[in-house]
Amino acid sequence: QKEVEQDPGPLSVPEGAIVSLNCTYSNSAFQYFMWYRQYSRKGPELLMYTYSSGNKEDGRFTAQVDKSSKYISLFIRDSQPSDSATYLCAMSTGFQKLVFGTGTRLLVSP
Amino acid sequence: DTEVTQTPKHLVMGMTNKKSLKCEQHMGHRAMYWYKQKAKKPPELMFVYSYEKLSINESVPSRFSPECPNSSLLNLHLHALQPEDSALYLCASSLIIAGGPATGELFFGEGSRLTVL
């Protein structure tokens, strides 16, 4: 079993839809949870950073962490074609290397 | 614009060449990283420098040689590479918090796309 599981997609939605992206993990020691967005042929860009459990909102993006279920989510409201990218979840215990999910490719059509 | 700058953006080299990838950041971060990313795969950690000292080497072949000349610069020296080493090489930096660099708020550069012929 991989430490971090993420559906590779692609996930296709129409413009304006609410998008839900998810990751599950097995290591209960993970404390730091991130979502990165990566456009084709570019480096990953940090979108959301959460320590421990709870929700965090930034504009159209909401990150949720449920440590009891070992499950994290990223919600994108009012999705735009410019949101089309690969979304990588990542997590860390704080003292070891960051562990990435495989990434979910999102396609938002006009 | 990313605050981590990588050069060159593209590099094509033969298997006998020696080349270097360069990375620079001016955010005051004291942890710097090299990652390798193949198409449709997540980034794979290669090296971590903390306070200019190599702290993690993920069993990377010796044909890849990292160097951290100062707190703002990170180099990756390449020699006798193989075609399977063709990939996007990403540099990243982060703060060091609570004694460890891996809290995860990594800031990535745009990468150097390497092709080995």
gemmi code that builds the backbone of each chain (N, CA, C; Angstrom):
import gemmi

chains = {
    "A": [
        ("GLN", (0.848, -1.202, 0.000), (0.000, 0.000, 0.000), (0.884, 1.253, 0.000)),
        ("LYS", (0.582, 2.204, -0.917), (1.334, 3.451, -0.943), (1.000, 4.264, 0.290)),
        ("GLU", (1.968, 5.115, 0.697), (1.713, 5.993, 1.845), (0.619, 7.011, 1.550)),
        ("VAL", (0.577, 7.498, 0.306), (-0.410, 8.501, -0.098), (-1.071, 8.023, -1.390)),
        ("GLU", (-2.390, 7.977, -1.400), (-3.144, 7.540, -2.576), (-3.924, 8.724, -3.139)),
        ("GLN", (-3.854, 8.877, -4.461), (-4.572, 9.972, -5.116), (-5.006, 9.492, -6.492)),
        ("ASP", (-6.253, 9.696, -6.835), (-6.789, 9.281, -8.134), (-6.153, 10.132, -9.217)),
        ("PRO", (-5.530, 9.511, -10.238), (-4.839, 10.306, -11.259), (-5.759, 11.043, -12.227)),
        ("GLY", (-7.057, 10.658, -12.264), (-7.987, 11.294, -13.203), (-7.743, 10.815, -14.624)),
        ("PRO", (-8.068, 11.608, -15.670), (-8.430, 13.011, -15.541), (-9.856, 13.213, -15.030)),
        ("LEU", (-10.054, 14.345, -14.382), (-11.348, 14.769, -13.903), (-11.798, 15.921, -14.790)),
        ("SER", (-12.892, 15.717, -15.524), (-13.392, 16.726, -16.462), (-14.674, 17.343, -15.919)),
        ("VAL", (-14.718, 18.668, -15.832), (-15.890, 19.370, -15.311), (-16.178, 20.582, -16.194)),
        ("PRO", (-17.425, 21.054, -16.199), (-17.728, 22.286, -16.938), (-17.355, 23.509, -16.104)),
        ("GLU", (-17.103, 24.593, -16.772), (-16.803, 25.855, -16.086), (-17.910, 26.191, -15.087)),
        ("GLY", (-17.525, 26.655, -13.896), (-18.486, 27.012, -12.862), (-18.787, 25.899, -11.878)),
        ("ALA", (-18.354, 24.684, -12.171), (-18.632, 23.552, -11.289), (-17.791, 23.650, -10.017)),
        ("ILE", (-18.263, 22.950, -8.993), (-17.465, 22.780, -7.769), (-16.647, 21.500, -7.949)),
        ("VAL", (-15.360, 21.626, -7.737), (-14.449, 20.491, -7.913), (-14.020, 19.990, -6.540)),
        ("SER", (-13.989, 18.682, -6.403), (-13.505, 18.051, -5.175), (-12.351, 17.122, -5.514)),
        ("LEU", (-11.202, 17.386, -4.928), (-10.012, 16.560, -5.129), (-9.637, 15.963, -3.775)),
        ("ASN", (-9.209, 14.709, -3.782), (-9.014, 14.009, -2.514), (-7.742, 13.178, -2.493)),
        ("CYS", (-7.239, 12.977, -1.280), (-6.130, 12.049, -1.051), (-6.385, 11.294, 0.240)),
        ("THR", (-5.981, 10.051, 0.263), (-5.980, 9.283, 1.501), (-4.538, 8.907, 1.829)),
        ("TYR", (-4.281, 8.673, 3.103), (-2.921, 8.340, 3.505), (-2.946, 7.321, 4.623)),
        ("SER", (-1.804, 6.692, 4.846), (-1.740, 5.614, 5.830), (-0.890, 5.962, 7.051)),
        ("ASN", (-0.023, 6.954, 6.961), (0.901, 7.277, 8.042), (0.262, 8.275, 9.008)),
        ("SER", (-0.110, 7.811, 10.185), (-0.790, 8.687, 11.147), (0.131, 9.771, 11.716)),
        ("ALA", (1.424, 9.696, 11.425), (2.369, 10.700, 11.913), (2.394, 11.971, 11.052)),
        ("PHE", (1.742, 11.943, 9.906), (1.706, 13.141, 9.069), (0.984, 14.274, 9.822)),
        ("GLN", (1.624, 15.454, 9.805), (1.083, 16.613, 10.508), (0.868, 17.805, 9.582)),
        ("TYR", (1.606, 17.833, 8.477), (1.586, 18.978, 7.566), (1.033, 18.502, 6.229)),
        ("PHE", (0.063, 19.247, 5.722), (-0.656, 18.826, 4.517), (-0.691, 19.978, 3.526)),
        ("MET", (-0.363, 19.675, 2.295), (-0.251, 20.696, 1.255), (-0.992, 20.276, -0.006)),
        ("TRP", (-1.399, 21.259, -0.752), (-1.872, 21.069, -2.119), (-1.036, 21.946, -3.030)),
        ("TYR", (-0.517, 21.317, -4.079), (0.236, 22.031, -5.100), (-0.517, 21.947, -6.423)),
        ("ARG", (-0.415, 23.019, -7.203), (-0.959, 23.028, -8.555), (0.217, 23.079, -9.512)),
        ("GLN", (0.168, 22.239, -10.535), (1.251, 22.212, -11.509), (0.679, 22.278, -12.916)),
        ("TYR", (0.997, 23.375, -13.598), (0.652, 23.490, -15.000), (1.669, 22.707, -15.822)),
        ("SER", (1.253, 22.353, -17.039), (2.099, 21.540, -17.898), (3.461, 22.196, -18.104)),
        ("ARG", (4.519, 21.445, -17.890), (5.890, 21.890, -18.132), (6.331, 23.029, -17.206)),
        ("LYS", (5.675, 23.164, -16.065), (6.064, 24.175, -15.070), (6.327, 23.482, -13.732)),
        ("GLY", (6.940, 24.201, -12.802), (7.143, 23.661, -11.474), (5.870, 23.734, -10.653)),
        ("PRO", (5.735, 22.898, -9.628), (4.553, 22.953, -8.756), (4.486, 24.282, -7.999)),
        ("GLU", (3.258, 24.754, -7.787), (3.010, 26.007, -7.078), (2.174, 25.688, -5.849)),
        ("LEU", (2.636, 26.130, -4.683), (1.902, 25.849, -3.452), (0.578, 26.611, -3.426)),
        ("LEU", (-0.518, 25.857, -3.252), (-1.854, 26.466, -3.183), (-2.319, 26.618, -1.744)),
        ("MET", (-2.240, 25.536, -0.990), (-2.782, 25.530, 0.364), (-1.839, 24.748, 1.279)),
        ("TYR", (-1.739, 25.214, 2.503), (-0.854, 24.592, 3.501), (-1.618, 24.526, 4.808)),
        ("THR", (-1.733, 23.350, 5.378), (-2.504, 23.159, 6.605), (-1.685, 22.355, 7.594)),
        ("TYR", (-1.710, 22.799, 8.829), (-1.074, 22.041, 9.895), (-2.156, 21.341, 10.699)),
        ("SER", (-2.035, 20.048, 10.848), (-2.955, 19.204, 11.606), (-4.353, 19.235, 10.988)),
        ("SER", (-5.392, 19.040, 11.762), (-6.753, 18.905, 11.223), (-7.426, 20.249, 11.029)),
        ("GLY", (-8.552, 20.213, 10.295), (-9.346, 21.421, 10.169), (-9.497, 21.868, 8.735)),
        ("ASN", (-10.143, 23.026, 8.586), (-10.395, 23.615, 7.278), (-9.589, 24.885, 7.104)),
        ("LYS", (-9.268, 25.186, 5.857), (-8.620, 26.455, 5.544), (-9.170, 26.945, 4.217)),
        ("GLU", (-9.517, 28.217, 4.168), (-10.120, 28.783, 2.962), (-9.257, 29.909, 2.429)),
        ("ASP", (-9.120, 29.951, 1.099), (-8.378, 31.038, 0.455), (-9.051, 31.304, -0.888)),
        ("GLY", (-9.879, 32.334, -0.910), (-10.591, 32.649, -2.151), (-11.518, 31.520, -2.562)),
        ("ARG", (-11.327, 30.995, -3.762), (-12.194, 29.928, -4.268), (-11.754, 28.550, -3.788)),
        ("PHE", (-10.672, 28.488, -3.049), (-10.090, 27.201, -2.636), (-10.336, 26.956, -1.148)),
        ("THR", (-10.735, 25.713, -0.824), (-10.887, 25.284, 0.563), (-10.181, 23.950, 0.732)),
        ("ALA", (-9.310, 23.886, 1.735), (-8.634, 22.633, 2.056), (-9.207, 22.083, 3.349)),
        ("GLN", (-9.442, 20.787, 3.366), (-9.945, 20.116, 4.569), (-9.020, 18.962, 4.921)),
        ("VAL", (-8.770, 18.802, 6.209), (-7.972, 17.679, 6.692), (-8.784, 16.950, 7.761)),
        ("ASP", (-8.974, 15.645, 7.573), (-9.646, 14.811, 8.570), (-8.649, 13.738, 9.005)),
        ("LYS", (-7.940, 13.992, 10.080), (-6.900, 13.059, 10.497), (-7.480, 11.757, 11.021)),
        ("SER", (-8.702, 11.798, 11.565), (-9.294, 10.565, 12.074), (-9.563, 9.582, 10.941)),
        ("SER", (-9.878, 10.105, 9.754), (-10.132, 9.258, 8.584), (-8.921, 9.160, 7.667)),
        ("LYS", (-7.870, 9.895, 7.979), (-6.671, 9.960, 7.135), (-7.059, 10.340, 5.709)),
        ("TYR", (-7.698, 11.494, 5.605), (-8.328, 11.910, 4.342), (-8.190, 13.418, 4.238)),
        ("ILE", (-7.690, 13.899, 3.087), (-7.639, 15.338, 2.868), (-8.325, 15.672, 1.556)),
        ("SER", (-8.867, 16.888, 1.494), (-9.619, 17.314, 0.319), (-9.255, 18.730, -0.054)),
        ("LEU", (-9.394, 19.014, -1.344), (-9.305, 20.382, -1.852), (-10.566, 20.637, -2.662)),
        ("PHE", (-11.293, 21.701, -2.300), (-12.475, 22.092, -3.043), (-12.176, 23.364, -3.821)),
        ("ILE", (-12.612, 23.382, -5.069), (-12.476, 24.575, -5.901), (-13.885, 25.001, -6.296)),
        ("ARG", (-14.268, 26.207, -5.875), (-15.587, 26.734, -6.241), (-15.487, 27.524, -7.530)),
        ("ASP", (-16.612, 27.582, -8.273), (-16.678, 28.376, -9.495), (-15.444, 28.109, -10.371)),
        ("SER", (-15.236, 26.858, -10.708), (-14.020, 26.474, -11.431), (-13.936, 27.194, -12.779)),
        ("GLN", (-12.715, 27.510, -13.167), (-12.414, 28.245, -14.388), (-11.505, 27.403, -15.293)),
        ("PRO", (-11.554, 27.643, -16.599), (-10.626, 26.921, -17.484), (-9.168, 27.083, -17.052)),
        ("SER", (-8.832, 28.217, -16.447), (-7.451, 28.442, -15.999), (-7.076, 27.559, -14.803)),
        ("ASP", (-8.071, 26.892, -14.217), (-7.780, 25.940, -13.137), (-7.327, 24.580, -13.684)),
        ("SER", (-7.396, 24.401, -14.992), (-6.972, 23.131, -15.609), (-5.485, 22.938, -15.370)),
        ("ALA", (-5.154, 21.895, -14.647), (-3.772, 21.639, -14.227), (-3.757, 20.286, -13.517)),
        ("THR", (-2.587, 19.888, -13.079), (-2.472, 18.713, -12.212), (-2.347, 19.187, -10.776)),
        ("TYR", (-3.143, 18.594, -9.896), (-3.149, 18.963, -8.477), (-2.514, 17.836, -7.668)),
        ("LEU", (-1.449, 18.181, -6.970), (-0.694, 17.214, -6.178), (-0.952, 17.451, -4.701)),
        ("CYS", (-1.364, 16.412, -3.991), (-1.375, 16.535, -2.542), (0.011, 16.129, -2.039)),
        ("ALA", (0.371, 16.639, -0.882), (1.665, 16.304, -0.305), (1.553, 16.404, 1.206)),
        ("MET", (2.315, 15.605, 1.902), (2.244, 15.635, 3.358), (3.567, 15.228, 3.976)),
        ("SER", (3.719, 15.593, 5.249), (4.997, 15.396, 5.913), (4.782, 15.220, 7.410)),
        ("THR", (5.702, 14.502, 8.035), (5.712, 14.429, 9.494), (6.370, 15.661, 10.085)),
        ("GLY", (7.119, 16.385, 9.288), (7.841, 17.562, 9.757), (9.330, 17.339, 9.850)),
        ("PHE", (9.741, 16.101, 9.958), (11.168, 15.830, 10.103), (11.679, 14.854, 9.043)),
        ("GLN", (10.816, 14.465, 8.154), (11.230, 13.585, 7.074), (10.789, 14.201, 5.764)),
        ("LYS", (11.085, 13.521, 4.685), (10.817, 14.136, 3.399), (9.322, 14.244, 3.140)),
        ("LEU", (9.000, 15.208, 2.299), (7.624, 15.401, 1.849), (7.219, 14.203, 0.992)),
        ("VAL", (6.008, 13.693, 1.211), (5.500, 12.579, 0.402), (4.384, 13.110, -0.483)),
        ("PHE", (4.528, 12.937, -1.784), (3.546, 13.430, -2.745), (2.576, 12.326, -3.144)),
        ("GLY", (1.339, 12.728, -3.442), (0.442, 11.852, -4.164), (0.830, 11.862, -5.631)),
        ("THR", (0.182, 11.017, -6.416), (0.538, 10.906, -7.831), (0.028, 12.078, -8.653)),
        ("GLY", (-0.904, 12.864, -8.080), (-1.454, 14.004, -8.812), (-2.746, 13.633, -9.525)),
        ("THR", (-3.702, 14.581, -9.511), (-4.958, 14.439, -10.257), (-4.988, 15.501, -11.338)),
        ("ARG", (-5.179, 15.060, -12.571), (-5.273, 16.004, -13.687), (-6.706, 16.504, -13.784)),
        ("LEU", (-6.880, 17.805, -13.727), (-8.189, 18.454, -13.795), (-8.336, 19.196, -15.110)),
        ("LEU", (-9.466, 18.974, -15.786), (-9.773, 19.684, -17.029), (-11.092, 20.415, -16.842)),
        ("VAL", (-11.077, 21.743, -16.952), (-12.283, 22.553, -16.832), (-12.602, 23.099, -18.210)),
        ("SER", (-13.761, 22.699, -18.738), (-14.110, 23.110, -20.099), (-15.003, 24.350, -20.079)),
        ("PRO", (-14.796, 25.271, -21.048), (-15.594, 26.510, -21.106), (-17.055, 26.211, -21.445)),
    ],
    "B": [
        ("ASP", (5.327, 35.576, -10.526), (6.655, 35.037, -10.870), (7.232, 34.252, -9.693)),
        ("THR", (7.847, 33.093, -9.990), (8.453, 32.300, -8.951), (9.661, 33.027, -8.383)),
        ("GLU", (9.911, 32.838, -7.065), (11.060, 33.470, -6.450), (12.244, 32.531, -6.408)),
        ("VAL", (12.101, 31.367, -6.983), (13.193, 30.426, -7.136), (13.494, 30.374, -8.633)),
        ("THR", (14.702, 30.755, -8.977), (15.084, 30.878, -10.386), (16.014, 29.743, -10.773)),
        ("GLN", (15.664, 29.056, -11.843), (16.493, 27.946, -12.320), (17.000, 28.231, -13.729)),
        ("THR", (18.260, 27.896, -13.961), (18.842, 28.000, -15.297), (19.694, 26.770, -15.578)),
        ("PRO", (19.752, 26.316, -16.831), (18.940, 26.787, -17.955), (17.527, 26.205, -17.883)),
        ("LYS", (16.621, 26.721, -18.671), (15.269, 26.159, -18.723), (15.250, 24.836, -19.486)),
        ("HIS", (16.094, 24.746, -20.502), (16.197, 23.533, -21.306), (17.676, 23.192, -21.486)),
        ("LEU", (17.979, 21.900, -21.475), (19.353, 21.461, -21.675), (19.340, 20.137, -22.413)),
        ("VAL", (20.119, 20.078, -23.482), (20.300, 18.822, -24.212), (21.775, 18.468, -24.104)),
        ("MET", (22.055, 17.243, -23.679), (23.453, 16.843, -23.534), (23.671, 15.405, -23.956)),
        ("GLY", (24.881, 15.140, -24.385), (25.259, 13.780, -24.714), (25.715, 13.047, -23.470)),
        ("MET", (25.856, 11.753, -23.599), (26.187, 10.923, -22.438), (27.595, 11.167, -21.916)),
        ("THR", (28.445, 11.798, -22.714), (29.823, 12.044, -22.248), (30.025, 13.476, -21.770)),
        ("ASN", (28.990, 14.302, -21.894), (29.127, 15.719, -21.526), (29.149, 15.919, -20.013)),
        ("LYS", (29.683, 17.072, -19.619), (29.547, 17.566, -18.241), (28.816, 18.891, -18.302)),
        ("LYS", (27.736, 18.989, -17.534), (26.957, 20.231, -17.488), (26.524, 20.472, -16.056)),
        ("SER", (25.983, 21.670, -15.812), (25.469, 21.997, -14.478), (24.129, 22.687, -14.576)),
        ("LEU", (23.268, 22.390, -13.613), (22.021, 23.114, -13.429), (22.201, 24.046, -12.239)),
        ("LYS", (21.610, 25.248, -12.360), (21.779, 26.234, -11.304), (20.432, 26.676, -10.756)),
        ("CYS", (20.439, 27.033, -9.482), (19.221, 27.448, -8.790), (19.583, 28.577, -7.832)),
        ("GLU", (18.712, 29.581, -7.770), (18.965, 30.725, -6.885), (17.670, 31.150, -6.216)),
        ("GLN", (17.748, 31.457, -4.921), (16.583, 32.013, -4.213), (17.069, 33.109, -3.266)),
        ("HIS", (16.222, 34.124, -3.103), (16.562, 35.248, -2.227), (15.457, 35.472, -1.204)),
        ("MET", (14.866, 34.371, -0.730), (13.812, 34.465, 0.275), (14.351, 34.229, 1.679)),
        ("GLY", (15.669, 34.013, 1.798), (16.259, 33.750, 3.106), (16.034, 32.340, 3.594)),
        ("HIS", (15.596, 31.460, 2.685), (15.369, 30.066, 3.084), (16.692, 29.351, 3.283)),
        ("ARG", (16.770, 28.504, 4.316), (18.022, 27.810, 4.589), (17.941, 26.325, 4.268)),
        ("ALA", (16.852, 25.887, 3.659), (16.756, 24.515, 3.143), (16.530, 24.597, 1.643)),
        ("MET", (17.320, 23.844, 0.891), (17.176, 23.809, -0.563), (17.190, 22.368, -1.036)),
        ("TYR", (16.457, 22.115, -2.113), (16.164, 20.752, -2.543), (16.375, 20.599, -4.053)),
        ("TRP", (16.764, 19.406, -4.444), (16.673, 18.996, -5.847), (15.675, 17.849, -5.946)),
        ("TYR", (14.730, 18.000, -6.885), (13.775, 16.953, -7.208), (13.910, 16.602, -8.687)),
        ("LYS", (13.560, 15.368, -9.008), (13.488, 14.912, -10.398), (12.036, 14.531, -10.678)),
        ("GLN", (11.522, 14.964, -11.811), (10.136, 14.633, -12.150), (10.043, 14.100, -13.575)),
        ("LYS", (9.531, 12.881, -13.681), (9.244, 12.304, -14.986), (7.799, 12.641, -15.357)),
        ("ALA", (7.489, 12.518, -16.661), (6.156, 12.882, -17.154), (5.068, 12.100, -16.416)),
        ("LYS", (4.046, 12.818, -15.992), (2.855, 12.251, -15.339), (3.192, 11.529, -14.038)),
        ("LYS", (4.287, 11.904, -13.421), (4.665, 11.358, -12.115), (4.888, 12.506, -11.139)),
        ("PRO", (4.779, 12.244, -9.840), (5.080, 13.294, -8.871), (6.584, 13.525, -8.777)),
        ("PRO", (6.981, 14.657, -8.218), (8.420, 14.901, -8.018), (9.032, 13.863, -7.073)),
        ("GLU", (10.267, 13.452, -7.392), (11.004, 12.516, -6.537), (12.188, 13.264, -5.917)),
        ("LEU", (12.290, 13.190, -4.610), (13.372, 13.882, -3.924), (14.720, 13.254, -4.277)),
        ("MET", (15.707, 14.140, -4.538), (17.079, 13.670, -4.783), (17.980, 14.062, -3.614)),
        ("PHE", (18.039, 15.372, -3.318), (18.951, 15.887, -2.300), (18.275, 16.997, -1.496)),
        ("VAL", (18.694, 17.110, -0.217), (18.279, 18.224, 0.622), (19.524, 18.830, 1.259)),
        ("TYR", (19.599, 20.153, 1.197), (20.638, 20.892, 1.908), (19.980, 21.705, 3.016)),
        ("SER", (20.534, 21.588, 4.230), (20.081, 22.396, 5.360), (21.269, 23.195, 5.860)),
        ("TYR", (21.110, 24.501, 5.917), (22.218, 25.384, 6.323), (23.480, 25.060, 5.529)),
        ("GLU", (23.305, 24.911, 4.222), (24.389, 24.695, 3.260), (25.110, 23.365, 3.430)),
        ("LYS", (24.553, 22.469, 4.232), (25.154, 21.148, 4.386), (24.191, 20.087, 3.837)),
        ("LEU", (24.740, 19.092, 3.153), (23.908, 18.039, 2.610), (23.320, 17.223, 3.750)),
        ("SER", (22.003, 17.196, 3.852), (21.363, 16.483, 4.952), (20.635, 15.230, 4.480)),
        ("ILE", (20.212, 15.208, 3.236), (19.542, 14.018, 2.699), (20.060, 13.755, 1.282)),
        ("ASN", (20.453, 12.515, 1.035), (20.801, 12.039, -0.301), (19.985, 10.765, -0.498)),
        ("GLU", (19.029, 10.830, -1.410), (18.124, 9.701, -1.595), (18.741, 8.635, -2.501)),
        ("SER", (19.959, 8.203, -2.154), (20.638, 7.135, -2.911), (20.706, 7.456, -4.400)),
        ("VAL", (21.066, 8.695, -4.686), (21.146, 9.148, -6.074), (22.489, 8.702, -6.662)),
        ("PRO", (22.519, 8.225, -7.927), (23.796, 7.808, -8.543), (24.808, 8.949, -8.538)),
        ("SER", (26.077, 8.586, -8.472), (27.142, 9.576, -8.342), (27.326, 10.426, -9.589)),
        ("ARG", (26.661, 10.079, -10.688), (26.745, 10.928, -11.878), (26.002, 12.257, -11.645)),
        ("PHE", (25.232, 12.333, -10.562), (24.610, 13.581, -10.124), (25.367, 14.067, -8.881)),
        ("SER", (25.904, 15.276, -8.932), (26.694, 15.783, -7.824), (26.174, 17.152, -7.409)),
        ("PRO", (25.563, 17.266, -6.214), (25.033, 18.560, -5.801), (26.108, 19.409, -5.140)),
        ("GLU", (25.851, 20.712, -5.139), (26.762, 21.648, -4.485), (25.951, 22.839, -3.998)),
        ("CYS", (26.244, 23.298, -2.783), (25.556, 24.470, -2.250), (26.606, 25.505, -1.842)),
        ("PRO", (27.006, 26.387, -2.758), (28.101, 27.320, -2.483), (27.782, 28.340, -1.385)),
        ("ASN", (26.516, 28.736, -1.286), (26.101, 29.645, -0.219), (24.609, 29.490, 0.010)),
        ("SER", (24.051, 30.271, 0.908), (22.659, 30.050, 1.319), (21.647, 30.377, 0.227)),
        ("SER", (22.092, 31.041, -0.849), (21.162, 31.421, -1.922), (21.284, 30.558, -3.171)),
        ("LEU", (22.360, 29.807, -3.273), (22.653, 29.098, -4.516), (22.712, 27.593, -4.323)),
        ("LEU", (22.232, 26.890, -5.330), (22.300, 25.423, -5.333), (22.613, 24.996, -6.761)),
        ("ASN", (23.596, 24.130, -6.903), (23.963, 23.615, -8.224), (23.767, 22.109, -8.262)),
        ("LEU", (23.559, 21.598, -9.459), (23.551, 20.151, -9.662), (24.452, 19.868, -10.857)),
        ("HIS", (25.589, 19.222, -10.581), (26.560, 18.914, -11.621), (26.227, 17.543, -12.217)),
        ("LEU", (26.265, 17.501, -13.538), (25.833, 16.309, -14.278), (27.004, 15.772, -15.094)),
        ("HIS", (27.236, 14.493, -15.015), (28.353, 13.897, -15.764), (28.028, 12.451, -16.113)),
        ("ALA", (28.249, 12.107, -17.376), (28.046, 10.729, -17.841), (26.623, 10.246, -17.580)),
        ("LEU", (25.665, 11.097, -17.926), (24.273, 10.729, -17.703), (23.809, 9.701, -18.738)),
        ("GLN", (22.679, 9.081, -18.413), (22.058, 8.090, -19.266), (20.760, 8.654, -19.852)),
        ("PRO", (20.300, 8.131, -20.976), (19.036, 8.638, -21.535), (17.874, 8.581, -20.546)),
        ("GLU", (17.872, 7.598, -19.657), (16.762, 7.501, -18.690), (16.794, 8.613, -17.628)),
        ("ASP", (17.879, 9.402, -17.623), (17.953, 10.548, -16.712), (17.229, 11.760, -17.273)),
        ("SER", (16.748, 11.669, -18.494), (15.976, 12.763, -19.085), (14.725, 12.992, -18.252)),
        ("ALA", (14.529, 14.240, -17.811), (13.410, 14.555, -16.910), (13.382, 16.059, -16.677)),
        ("LEU", (12.402, 16.490, -15.907), (12.352, 17.875, -15.420), (13.026, 17.887, -14.048)),
        ("TYR", (14.051, 18.707, -13.892), (14.749, 18.809, -12.614), (14.292, 20.082, -11.921)),
        ("LEU", (13.746, 19.890, -10.737), (13.138, 20.989, -9.989), (13.979, 21.325, -8.776)),
        ("CYS", (14.206, 22.608, -8.593), (14.830, 23.108, -7.368), (13.723, 23.681, -6.491)),
        ("ALA", (13.868, 23.561, -5.193), (12.898, 24.132, -4.267), (13.627, 24.642, -3.039)),
        ("SER", (12.951, 25.523, -2.305), (13.522, 26.014, -1.055), (12.421, 26.113, -0.014)),
        ("SER", (12.828, 26.139, 1.259), (11.855, 26.288, 2.335), (12.546, 26.832, 3.579)),
        ("LEU", (11.723, 27.324, 4.485), (12.225, 27.653, 5.814), (12.564, 26.363, 6.549)),
        ("ILE", (13.371, 26.488, 7.575), (13.608, 25.361, 8.477), (12.912, 25.703, 9.796)),
        ("ILE", (11.978, 24.848, 10.184), (11.164, 25.096, 11.378), (11.311, 23.918, 12.316)),
        ("ALA", (11.439, 24.186, 13.603), (11.480, 23.138, 14.624), (12.545, 22.103, 14.330)),
        ("GLY", (13.662, 22.539, 13.779), (14.784, 21.619, 13.591), (14.738, 20.804, 12.329)),
        ("GLY", (13.607, 20.839, 11.617), (13.526, 20.012, 10.414), (13.134, 20.814, 9.196)),
        ("PRO", (13.660, 20.505, 8.044), (13.318, 21.261, 6.831), (12.026, 20.807, 6.195)),
        ("ALA", (11.498, 19.683, 6.622), (10.452, 19.064, 5.804), (9.049, 19.402, 6.269)),
        ("THR", (8.794, 20.642, 6.663), (7.429, 20.994, 7.020), (6.560, 21.188, 5.794)),
        ("GLY", (7.182, 21.252, 4.642), (6.402, 21.114, 3.431), (6.093, 22.353, 2.651)),
        ("GLU", (6.290, 23.552, 3.219), (5.973, 24.746, 2.432), (7.127, 24.990, 1.470)),
        ("LEU", (7.208, 24.131, 0.474), (8.275, 24.250, -0.501), (7.882, 25.236, -1.585)),
        ("PHE", (8.835, 26.025, -1.998), (8.652, 26.941, -3.117), (9.531, 26.413, -4.256)),
        ("PHE", (8.882, 26.047, -5.339), (9.581, 25.435, -6.458), (9.934, 26.464, -7.523)),
        ("GLY", (11.028, 26.208, -8.218), (11.331, 26.913, -9.446), (10.562, 26.291, -10.596)),
        ("GLU", (10.742, 26.851, -11.782), (10.010, 26.344, -12.950), (10.660, 25.111, -13.563)),
        ("GLY", (11.853, 24.789, -13.114), (12.484, 23.555, -13.551), (13.421, 23.733, -14.723)),
        ("SER", (14.324, 22.774, -14.841), (15.211, 22.663, -16.003), (14.872, 21.356, -16.690)),
        ("ARG", (14.443, 21.451, -17.936), (14.077, 20.233, -18.679), (15.321, 19.682, -19.350)),
        ("LEU", (15.723, 18.505, -18.922), (16.957, 17.893, -19.393), (16.653, 16.745, -20.345)),
        ("THR", (17.336, 16.755, -21.490), (17.262, 15.654, -22.444), (18.666, 15.097, -22.631)),
        ("VAL", (18.820, 13.796, -22.406), (20.116, 13.143, -22.580), (20.035, 12.260, -23.830)),
        ("LEU", (20.921, 12.542, -24.768), (20.895, 11.800, -26.041), (21.867, 10.628, -26.004)),
    ],
}
model = gemmi.Model(1)
for chain_id, residues in chains.items():
    chain = gemmi.Chain(chain_id)
    for i, (resn, *xyz) in enumerate(residues, 1):
        res = gemmi.Residue()
        res.name, res.seqid = resn, gemmi.SeqId(i, " ")
        for name, pos in zip(("N", "CA", "C"), xyz):
            atom = gemmi.Atom()
            atom.name, atom.element = name, gemmi.Element(name[0])
            atom.pos, atom.b_iso = gemmi.Position(*pos), 0.0
            res.add_atom(atom)
        chain.add_residue(res)
    model.add_chain(chain)
structure = gemmi.Structure()
structure.add_model(model)
structure.setup_entities()
